[in-house]
Amino acid sequence: LYPPTALASSDLLAELAAMCSPPTDGAVGVHEVITYNYDELFEEALVAGGIDFETVDRNERARGALPVFHPHGIVRRDPSSTGNWVVLAEDEYHRQLAAPHSWSNVVQL
């Protein structure tokens, strides 16, 4: 699903992914992740760490695994993927920000 890359094996990504492991000592743990990166490198680190997750698109709802949200879009490595979309221009960002019930604003709240 996610091919390993040199960047996905970074110490920072591995540590962030480890923080998302389900706690074994009764602690609360991480319930969801919001990332403003457009890439899938964090998801690749979760796969490498054996952590069950789902990337939640703006047209979907979280279904149970650790949800990973990209409120400004995502560009997938797989060119045949249909989930590619990004907010890059300032006017797009402000249009999105001005809509209080937009998916990205609700996710961030």
Secondary structure as GFF3:
##gff-version 3
##sequence-region A 1 109
A	DSSP	three_ten_helix	7	9	.	.	.	ID=ss1
A	DSSP	alpha_helix	11	19	.	.	.	ID=ss2
A	DSSP	beta_strand	33	34	.	.	.	ID=ss3
A	DSSP	alpha_helix	41	48	.	.	.	ID=ss4
A	DSSP	beta_strand	53	56	.	.	.	ID=ss5
A	DSSP	beta_strand	66	69	.	.	.	ID=ss6
A	DSSP	beta_strand	73	74	.	.	.	ID=ss7
A	DSSP	beta_strand	85	86	.	.	.	ID=ss8
A	DSSP	alpha_helix	90	98	.	.	.	ID=ss9
A	DSSP	alpha_helix	103	108	.	.	.	ID=ss10
###
